[in-house]
């Protein structure tokens, strides 16, 4: 499952759950709208936080892969140089 699909499912599930809970609670319309607003903001904040964490992990992974790639290129270049000398 891709990270994008996971995040989309997470956000949609959170919003649907929050809205269903608020709509089924016995209260006035104004209170319901306020709760929907708060729940939507919390879901948005949580999704934003999750996206930032995924982006940070992706950046770390990208950096690690670039470093390992450079190391591999250096080793290959060393092997080539040895072959040229032999």
RADAMO-V438738 format. One record per backbone hydrogen bond with DSSP energy under -0.5 kcal/mol. NH is the residue of the N-H (numbers start at 1). CO is the residue of the C=O. E is the energy in kcal/mol with one decimal. If there is no record, write none. Layout:
nh:NH co:CO e:E
nh:NH co:CO e:E
This chain:
nh:6 co:2 e:-2.1
nh:7 co:3 e:-2.7
nh:8 co:4 e:-2.3
nh:9 co:5 e:-2.6
nh:10 co:6 e:-2.6
nh:11 co:7 e:-2.8
nh:12 co:8 e:-2.7
nh:13 co:9 e:-2.6
nh:14 co:10 e:-2.2
nh:15 co:11 e:-2.5
nh:16 co:12 e:-2.8
nh:17 co:13 e:-2.4
nh:18 co:14 e:-2.4
nh:19 co:15 e:-2.8
nh:20 co:16 e:-2.6
nh:21 co:17 e:-2.3
nh:22 co:18 e:-2.3
nh:23 co:19 e:-2.8
nh:24 co:20 e:-1.6
nh:25 co:21 e:-0.6
nh:25 co:22 e:-0.8
nh:27 co:25 e:-0.9
nh:32 co:28 e:-2.3
nh:33 co:29 e:-2.7
nh:34 co:30 e:-2.1
nh:35 co:31 e:-2.4
nh:36 co:32 e:-2.5
nh:37 co:33 e:-2.4
nh:38 co:34 e:-2.5
nh:39 co:35 e:-2.9
nh:40 co:36 e:-2.6
nh:41 co:37 e:-2.2
nh:42 co:38 e:-2.4
nh:43 co:39 e:-2.4
nh:44 co:40 e:-2.5
nh:45 co:41 e:-2.7
nh:46 co:42 e:-2.6
nh:47 co:43 e:-2.5
nh:48 co:44 e:-2.7
nh:49 co:45 e:-2.4
nh:50 co:46 e:-2.4
nh:51 co:47 e:-2.5
nh:52 co:48 e:-2.3
nh:53 co:49 e:-2.2
nh:54 co:50 e:-2.3
nh:55 co:51 e:-2.6
nh:56 co:52 e:-2.5
nh:57 co:53 e:-2.4
nh:58 co:54 e:-2.5
nh:59 co:55 e:-2.4
nh:60 co:56 e:-2.3
nh:61 co:57 e:-2.6
nh:62 co:58 e:-2.8
nh:63 co:59 e:-2.5
nh:64 co:60 e:-2.7
nh:65 co:61 e:-2.8
nh:66 co:62 e:-2.4
nh:67 co:63 e:-2.3
nh:68 co:64 e:-2.6
nh:69 co:65 e:-2.3
nh:70 co:66 e:-2.3
nh:71 co:67 e:-2.3
nh:72 co:68 e:-2.5
nh:73 co:69 e:-2.5
nh:74 co:70 e:-2.3
nh:75 co:71 e:-2.3
nh:76 co:72 e:-2.6
nh:77 co:73 e:-2.7
nh:78 co:74 e:-2.2
nh:79 co:75 e:-2.2
nh:80 co:76 e:-2.5
nh:81 co:77 e:-2.5
nh:82 co:78 e:-2.1
nh:83 co:79 e:-2.2
nh:84 co:80 e:-2.2
nh:85 co:81 e:-1.8
nh:86 co:82 e:-1.7
